[in-house]
Amino acid sequence: MAMGFLLHRRVRTGTKLAVRICSIPPSHRDYLRRHHEVEGWIEHAAAHVIAYLIALQTANGIIGNMMEIGVHHGRLFILLALGCQFGETSLAVDLFERQHLNLSQSGQGDRVRLIANLEQYAPNAPYTLVTADSATLGRSFIRNHRDLRFVSIDGGHSRDTTCKDLFLAQRMLAPAGVVALDDIYRPDWSGVTAGLHDYYQRGGKLAPIALVPNKVLFAASAEYSSAYRKRLTEAFPQLCGATRPQEFFRFDDVLMINNDETLGT
């Protein structure tokens, strides 16, 4: 599979994250044991990486709201909501009742089920629901909600929508923010991979951190991506558990994490 447009993006900055290794908070660890109970598609490895990156941000004093585009029933969104610090919130952007606009049929945002799952798994977590097509979110939305520290993109899986969502995330991201792009390099969702290609061809500036194969690409600004990659590599044995460390492979500057259900919780 041709991935040269992604794997050859070099990072030349020395920006550091002061805290090297941190622990995933108990609230996240509890949910990581149970996230399969919520209908959705976030897998074990990707869920652990998301929880760890959010914890690493918190440990390093990085603040900001979080956002997911395309929440379905909240399986991943709950991770963001649980990671909120005092004064932060998580934005759930979805078509919700406007599913007739969901042309790619990627997920089916359900407001009632989402709220019920949040009440069960993250009862005290702050969140805001935004009913919208992400492509229509304009300057006022960006101005009111910018400087996000984590953005998950799992909305429309077409080439055009993916590219637009990546540029939206780039515009809204805080300097040390992280983006997670779901369903990358999957033949059944080829529009996501094509959209990522278009994003880079049109001057996209997010640089890869890590890749859970055929599932999630993590990226950040060029200023911070290498620091995140280094910290994730250092934490890898602890993150995966001492009994059976996961394999990981480096392709140029990208860490590939084998998606396996044996990650420690």
C-alpha positions in Angstrom: 0.0 0.0 0.0 1.4 3.4 -1.0 1.9 5.6 2.0 4.8 7.8 0.9 2.8 11.0 1.1 2.3 10.3 4.8 5.5 8.6 5.9 8.0 11.0 4.5 6.9 14.1 6.4 9.9 14.9 8.6 9.8 16.9 11.8 12.8 19.1 12.7 11.7 20.7 15.9 13.0 20.0 19.4 9.8 21.0 21.4 9.6 18.9 24.5 6.9 17.7 26.9 8.4 18.0 30.4 6.6 15.1 32.0 7.9 11.9 30.3 5.7 9.1 31.6 2.4 9.4 33.4 -0.4 7.2 34.5 -3.8 6.8 32.9 -6.4 8.1 35.6 -8.6 5.6 37.3 -11.7 6.9 35.6 -10.2 6.2 32.2 -8.9 2.8 33.3 -12.3 1.7 34.5 -13.9 2.8 31.2 -11.1 1.1 29.2 -12.2 -2.2 30.8 -15.8 -1.6 29.8 -15.8 0.5 26.6 -16.8 -2.6 24.5 -20.2 -2.3 26.3 -21.0 0.8 24.2 -21.9 0.2 20.6 -19.1 1.6 18.4 -15.9 0.8 16.6 -13.0 2.2 18.6 -10.6 -0.7 19.3 -8.6 -1.6 22.3 -5.2 -0.3 21.2 -6.5 3.0 19.9 -8.6 3.6 23.0 -5.5 3.2 25.2 -3.4 5.5 23.1 -6.2 8.2 23.3 -6.5 7.9 27.0 -2.7 8.1 27.4 -2.3 11.1 25.2 -5.0 12.9 27.1 -3.4 12.0 30.4 0.0 13.2 29.0 -1.5 16.5 28.1 -3.0 16.9 31.5 0.3 16.0 33.2 2.1 18.6 31.1 -0.4 21.4 31.9 -1.9 21.5 28.4 -5.5 22.8 28.7 -8.3 23.2 26.2 -11.6 21.7 25.2 -11.9 18.5 23.2 -14.1 17.7 20.2 -15.3 14.7 18.2 -16.8 14.9 14.7 -19.2 11.9 14.3 -19.9 10.4 17.7 -22.4 7.5 17.0 -23.3 6.3 20.5 -20.3 7.8 22.3 -17.8 4.9 22.6 -14.9 7.2 21.9 -16.5 10.5 22.9 -16.7 9.2 26.5 -12.9 9.0 26.6 -12.8 12.7 25.8 -15.5 13.6 28.3 -13.7 11.7 31.0 -10.5 13.5 30.3 -11.9 17.0 30.8 -10.3 19.1 33.6 -12.1 21.8 35.6 -13.4 24.4 33.2 -13.0 22.2 30.1 -15.8 20.6 28.0 -16.1 18.1 25.1 -18.0 19.0 22.0 -19.9 16.3 20.2 -20.5 17.3 16.6 -22.9 15.1 14.8 -25.9 15.2 12.4 -28.0 13.4 15.1 -31.6 13.7 13.9 -30.5 14.8 10.4 -29.3 11.4 9.3 -30.7 11.9 5.8 -27.6 14.1 5.3 -25.3 11.2 6.2 -24.4 10.3 2.6 -21.5 8.0 3.4 -23.6 6.1 6.0 -20.6 6.1 8.4 -22.2 5.6 11.9 -25.5 6.9 13.0 -25.4 9.5 15.7 -28.2 8.9 18.2 -28.7 11.7 20.8 -30.8 9.7 23.2 -28.3 6.8 23.3 -25.3 9.1 23.5 -26.8 10.9 26.5 -27.7 7.7 28.2 -24.2 6.3 27.7 -22.6 9.5 29.1 -24.9 9.3 32.1 -23.8 5.7 32.7 -20.1 5.9 32.0 -19.2 9.5 32.6 -22.0 10.9 34.9 -20.2 14.0 36.0 -18.3 14.8 32.8 -19.1 18.1 31.0 -20.1 18.0 27.4 -21.9 20.0 24.7 -23.9 18.6 21.8 -23.7 20.3 18.4 -26.1 19.3 15.7 -24.4 20.2 12.5 -22.8 19.0 9.3 -19.1 19.7 10.1 -18.6 21.1 6.6 -21.0 24.0 7.5 -19.1 25.0 10.7 -17.9 28.5 9.9 -15.8 31.3 11.4 -18.0 32.0 14.3 -17.9 28.3 15.5 -14.1 28.2 15.0 -13.7 31.5 16.9 -15.9 30.4 19.8 -14.4 26.9 20.2 -10.8 27.1 18.9 -7.7 26.1 20.9 -8.8 22.5 21.3 -6.4 20.1 22.8 -7.8 16.9 21.3 -9.9 16.4 18.1 -11.3 13.0 17.0 -12.4 12.9 13.3 -15.0 10.1 12.6 -17.7 11.9 10.7 -18.5 11.6 7.0 -16.1 9.2 5.4 -16.0 10.7 1.9 -12.9 12.1 0.4 -14.1 15.7 0.4 -15.5 15.5 4.0 -12.4 14.0 5.4 -10.2 16.6 3.8 -12.4 19.4 5.1 -12.6 18.0 8.6 -8.8 17.8 8.8 -8.5 21.4 7.8 -11.2 22.3 10.3 -9.2 20.5 13.0 -6.0 22.2 12.0 -7.6 25.6 12.3 -9.2 24.8 15.7 -6.3 23.0 17.3 -4.3 24.4 20.2 -0.5 24.5 19.6 0.0 21.3 21.6 -3.3 19.7 20.4 -3.7 16.2 19.0 -5.9 15.0 16.1 -7.1 11.3 15.8 -8.3 10.4 12.3 -10.4 7.2 12.4 -10.7 4.4 9.7 -7.5 5.3 7.9 -6.1 2.8 5.3 -9.2 0.7 5.4 -10.4 -0.6 2.0 -14.0 -0.3 3.0 -13.5 3.4 3.8 -11.1 4.4 1.1 -12.5 7.9 1.1 -10.7 8.6 4.4 -7.3 7.7 3.0 -8.0 9.7 -0.2 -9.1 12.6 2.0 -5.9 12.5 4.0 -3.9 12.5 0.7 -5.8 15.5 -0.5 -5.2 17.3 2.8 -1.5 17.0 2.4 -1.6 17.8 -1.3 -3.4 21.0 -0.4 -0.8 22.1 2.2 -2.1 20.4 5.4 0.4 20.9 8.2 -0.4 18.3 10.8 2.5 15.8 11.2 2.0 12.1 12.1 2.6 10.9 15.7 1.5 7.2 15.5 -0.6 4.9 13.5 -2.8 2.0 14.8 -2.7 0.0 11.6 -5.9 0.1 9.5 -7.6 2.1 12.1 -6.4 5.4 13.6 -3.8 8.0 12.7 -2.7 10.4 15.4 -1.2 13.7 14.4 -0.2 17.1 15.8 1.5 20.3 14.8 5.0 19.9 13.4 6.2 21.7 16.6 4.9 19.0 18.9 4.5 15.8 16.9 8.0 14.5 17.5 7.7 15.1 21.2 4.4 13.2 21.4 6.0 10.4 19.4 8.9 10.2 21.7 6.8 10.2 24.8 4.5 7.5 23.4 7.5 5.3 22.6 8.9 5.7 26.1 5.6 4.9 27.7 4.9 1.9 25.4 5.9 -0.9 27.7 3.9 0.5 30.6 1.0 1.3 28.4 0.8 -2.2 27.0 1.4 -4.1 30.3 4.6 -5.9 31.4 3.3 -9.4 30.8 3.1 -9.2 27.0 4.5 -6.0 25.4 3.0 -5.2 22.0 5.1 -5.1 18.9 5.6 -1.7 17.4 7.3 -0.8 14.1 8.8 2.5 13.0 8.3 3.6 9.4 10.3 6.8 8.9 8.9 9.0 11.7 5.7 7.1 12.3 5.1 4.6 15.1 2.8 1.7 14.0 1.1 0.0 16.9 -0.2 -3.5 16.5 -3.9 -3.6 17.3 -4.4 -6.4 19.8 -6.8 -7.0 22.7 -4.0 -7.9 25.2 -3.2 -4.3 26.2 -3.0 -3.9 29.9 -5.7 -2.1 31.7 
